[in-house]
């Protein structure tokens, strides 16, 4: 029976799960707080892993996530050794931490939409699209 997911996918999921646990329970660096592993991409040969990290510290300035990334990069050796003890892999992938800005971008877009809707309501267009004016001819041609 064929396996549903490739080995690459299974390794990526295990790395994601174990890194999440290690970062929240074992990493003591104060720069690494309120972060979550959002995704892991593993190379075909399983030698490299891109670890996408999202910050849940929405009060931080947009430049601040680099501080958490620096903390994770400093803990890279520790994390790789700890993963080696937890996972049964012949060689542990090199970890590369990358900021995932999806949540921050979503919040920014949401605030832009909210401000546009508020602006339309201030100008007397409750729907925000001018729809009440588009069909005013009532079939008279």
Secondary structure as GFF3:
##gff-version 3
##sequence-region A 1 141
A	DSSP	alpha_helix	7	25	.	.	.	ID=ss1
A	DSSP	beta_strand	35	42	.	.	.	ID=ss2
A	DSSP	beta_strand	48	55	.	.	.	ID=ss3
A	DSSP	alpha_helix	65	74	.	.	.	ID=ss4
A	DSSP	alpha_helix	76	86	.	.	.	ID=ss5
A	DSSP	beta_strand	94	99	.	.	.	ID=ss6
A	DSSP	alpha_helix	102	122	.	.	.	ID=ss7
A	DSSP	alpha_helix	131	134	.	.	.	ID=ss8
###
